[in-house]
Amino acid sequence: QVQLVESGGGLVQAGGSLRLSCAASGRTFSGYSMGWFRQAPGKEREFVAAIRWTGGRTYYADSVKGRFTISREYVKNTVYLEMNSLKSEDTAVYYCAADPTPSPGIPTEAWYDFWGQGTQVTVSS
């Protein structure tokens, strides 16, 4: 059983930084795509960033390119999302997700089979 547990959310001022963590357990994640998605109030959940566990290829939404960095740490089985230069529009619940059979191209929500419970990020202006 795959378990994904997010942490690191909180309240931050605009221009500030946060690092989210996603602790993954339950199986070996070799070959998986690990993604971050977010959902703001009244909006659909949207893709933020993803990383291939093997090889480390990364993907980003245009809205976060240059500000967010996704990475993974093998020893801890953890995926991180470093968020810098935060804006009020980054306010959302952030979810970690795992796709065991990633396809080429920009990841989409439908590909991901496993999801964490989410962590709230609030950016005050």
BELNOR-V940109 format. One line per field, one symbol per residue. burial: I if it has 24 or more other ideal C-beta (glycine too) atoms within 12 Angstrom, else O. Layout:
# BELNOR-V940109
burial->???
This chain:
# BELNOR-V940109
burial->OIOIIIIIIOOIOOOOOIIIIIIIOOOOIOOIIIIIIIIOOOOOIIIIIIIIIOOOOIIIIOOIOOIIIIIIOOOOIIIIIIIOOIIOOIIIIIIIIIIIOIOOOOIOIOIIOIIIOIIIIIIOO
